[in-house]
Amino acid sequence: LNIDTGRDLQRDHAGRLRHLLTLEGLGREELTQLLDLAQFYVRHSGDMPARDQSLAGRTVANLFFEPSTRTRVSFELAATRLGADVVNLDLHSSSRVKGETVLDTIYTLQAMQVDVFVMRDSEPGVPALVASHVQPHVSVLNAGEAHVSHPTQGLLDVLTIRQRKGDLRKLRVAIVGDVKHSRVARSTATALTALGVGELRLVAPENLMPAATEFPGAERHTALVDGIRGADVIMTLRIQRERMSGAPDPDAFCREWGITEQNLPLAAPGAVVLHPGPMNRGVEISSGIADGPQSAIQQQVRNGVAVRMAVLATIVRNVQVRNVEAGRREG
Ligand code: CP
């Protein structure tokens, strides 16, 4: 299964999103609706979080077969704040370590009336595989698939950029570091491109640059100073050591590719710095930048809950509409 399969698979017969496997194929209007709903759920730090009952009576299972802090917890908070029952399973506490297949794990939880599976897996194609085997009323949300896709991260990144910098069509965005192994870079770039970003730059050493067939329309820079010069947004990435052999030396990488107090002034005045996390301070970003006034990293995390509320509410509403229509046809 490939990401194109996910793109076709994620819609019902009427074209509504039933799963969220990839941002490929989502147009400007559909993305903007999701971002606007996410914005509706955003609250300031210290205020009471947004809550409603969009998922009352529904059960959400978080299946994380790769480590996660932000995505897992934010999906749990999002589902809980929308009134769902939530269960969490990770690789080490699941029967997959005893040899159970991922589909048998899914069938087991489906028998307990789980309605939404939130899935992270190190193997490409697993969310699409699961989506093609669940019952018609069940949805699958991709929470990070190998190097391929991380759709809700892409949405929260563009929401953060929109909040900080306004119209994406006027912006120069530089994605810096290990682009080759990054599912975040792929999903964020897909969303930025669909929303008409002014300029998209990939800034990476040759060995961490993705294949020429990927990231259509993006400029490529193999020198940091060229890539970030005049950029309005810099998104720096963690080195995905778990997806490569011969990872670079951290100190050497920081000297050449780290976003620091020395090189950030090359960007446009007031440029904003993003990092999807988890970040390695002193490798891809200095602590001074990560904690400084140009950093949007905590805003990204806060937006993560709102984006996942918007996605859950949208998907569950679409499934309800489909069920009502199917009931009318049968009745
Ligand atoms: N950005 C992101 O996916 O973080 P986690 O691995 O902590 O979920």
Residues whose N, C-alpha, C, O or C-beta is under 5 A from the ligand:
A	BS01	CP	P67 S68 T69 R70 T71 R72 P276 G277 P278
